[in-house]
Amino acid sequence: MDLVPLAADDPDAFDGFFGVFDRQQRAEREFPSLVAPEEARVLFTRLSRYHEWRGLLAVDDGEVMGAAWLDWPLLENTDFLSAQIVVEQGHRRRAVGSRILDAVLAMARELGRRSLLAELATPHRGAQTTPGVAFAEHHGFVRKHTELHLVLQTPVTGTALATLAAEAAPHHHGYRLMQWGQECPPEWVDQFCALLSLMGDETPMGDLELEAATYTPERLRDAESRRRQSGLFTGTNVAVAPDGSLAGYTLMVGSHDQAAIFQLDTLVRPDHRGRRLGLAMKVANLGWLQARHDASIVHTWNAEVNAPMLAVNQAMGFRPVEYLGEWQREV
């Protein structure tokens, strides 16, 4: 068996690499959350000063046996490397995963990374020991943080959305909601970057000690450009306070070619909480989505300790389908 770096600019090589992860998700998860193929292709081929992605393939006589999806930040959290390792069903229990992990650890050391991170999904109901969990525990990984993975089937009726908006409205009198698509309007860039930076500090991360990303206008425009290049659409709703400042935002992304939509961030500044702005923004953003996209599954993730946001998601009809654990081991 040979371990071969992914040539991401080779369409056939990339399709073979992506297919390993796509098949694993479809076989083992009721609601797969893998990014769309074109988004993944852009991630692996587009140069970025903020993040890097690489792939590794385990190949035997021309047959792909497994793969590793690797990424690491370049500005913050420079001690960390994230790795998702998958072995094809017919090649498991043959030390393929262990061989891939050894190569990943060697790469991490070469890059000066001291800690390896991995995400593992487990069922919301039933046994929490999966083959992936067993592999992680055997190789010294420790679970550091867990979030609920929730999904919402759209469309939600206009009546239901209107009722939720009406219930929230009296609590934020004087605030107004504003929507934009692919790009943040220039006049809001600085304030929006401040909210994006605050998101990292406000997100519960359990026992993981991670630095929050600092957003600049250049970093924001880079992220927007990458999403456009990937064929993704973006929906952002913000709450504008009576003094004209941004009090919060919610953000979702998706592809018109894929049924999966990702509800990413929702944040209300601490001094504006208690006004049901999170619910109001998410309802407005969902209405914007439904006016532009056919029936879909909206995915979101929520730390159970974040009870207010979990209550917002459940009020909208999101339901938990699995846990997503963040596992860590030293290199």
Buried (B, 14 or more C-beta within 10 A) or exposed (E): BEBBEBBBEEEEBBEBBBBBBBEBBEEBBEBBBBBBBBBBBBBBEBEBEBBBBBBBBBBEEEEBBBBBBBBBBEEBBBBBBBBBBBBBEEBBEBEBBBBBBEBBBEBBEEBEBEBBBBBBBBEBEEEBEBEBBEBBEEBEBEBBBBBBBBBBEBBBEEEBBEEBBEBBEEEBEEBEBBEBEEBBEEEBBBBBBBBBBBBBEBBEBBEBEBBBBEBEEEBBEBBBBBBBBBBBBBBBBBBBBEEEEBBBBBBBBBBEEBEBBBBBBBBBBEEBBEBBBBBBBBBBBBBBBBEEBEEBBBBBBBBEEBEEBBEBBEBBBBEBBBBBBBBBBEB
